[in-house]
Amino acid sequence: MKEKICGLRPFRMIGEWKLWKWAARHPFFGKFCNYEMITYIVCGVLTTILNYVVYFVTPRIGSERFGIAFANVTAWLVAVIFAYFVNKIFVFESMSWDRATLLREFLSFITARLLSLGFDTLFLIVTVGYFKWNEPAMKILSNVFVLIMNYIASKFLIFKKADTSSGPEHTEV
């Protein structure tokens, strides 16, 4: 499956970026230039786009601050369900579908996402609701922070491999 996914245009394009090629040769950043990181970036971008679209099509109900929070929570619910499945299947390749694994992964995933939702919502309320900064720009900036927080939680807590003694997989794209 990796070969098929890595052959898709978005993955080939990322692998051809000068910045990506530089990072792949770098002693520190080279550890992150692999299938998992590219699929996380692509799936994260898709999740962010979905979150962004749902956020702006959700009707604003009530006060300005409450309307922002309502739209953000709605966008989060849609995006987090999408993100769980693409992260499980494509990014971290957790192919166990038994109830115990699903329950553990999903509850951990939801918990981590609730923490990032709290950050995202608070960030938007403060920057947009109080400071009146540019809402689309603040939503994008918030999603960058959320993407990083979510990767760390998914990689090391939620979809961790049972056998970590073999080290991280380093599949070039």
C-alpha positions, 0 to 999 in steps of 0.5 A: 500500500505504501508504494501506491500511496507514495506514487500519488502526485501529492507525495511525489511533489513533496518529495521533489521540493528543494526544502524536502531534499535538503531536510532528507540529507540533514542529520537531524531533519532526515529522521523525519523525511519518511512515509509517515511524515509525508502522509501525516502532512497530506492528511493533516492538510486535508483535515485542516481544509475540512476543518476550515471549510466546516468552520466557515459554513457553520452558522453563527448562533448567539453572541460573537464569542459564542458563535465563534466557539460553536463554529469551531466545535462543529468543525472540530467534530467533523475533522476529528472523525476524519482525522482518526481514520486517516491517521489510523489507516494511512499514517500510522498503519494501525491495522488492528480492528479488535475492540480493545485496540479501537477503544484504546486508540479512539479514546486516546485520540479523542482525549488528545484532540479535546486538549488541542480543541481547547487550545484552538478555541481559546486561541480563537476567542482571544485573538479574534473575539478580544483582539479583533485580529484577522479571523482567517489568518488566526484560524490558519495559525491556530491549526498549525499549532494544533497539527504539531501537537496532534502529531506528537500525541498520535506518534508517541501516545495513540498509535505507538507500535507494540514493538518499539525496539526496532526503531522508527521506520525510514522509508524514503519517498 
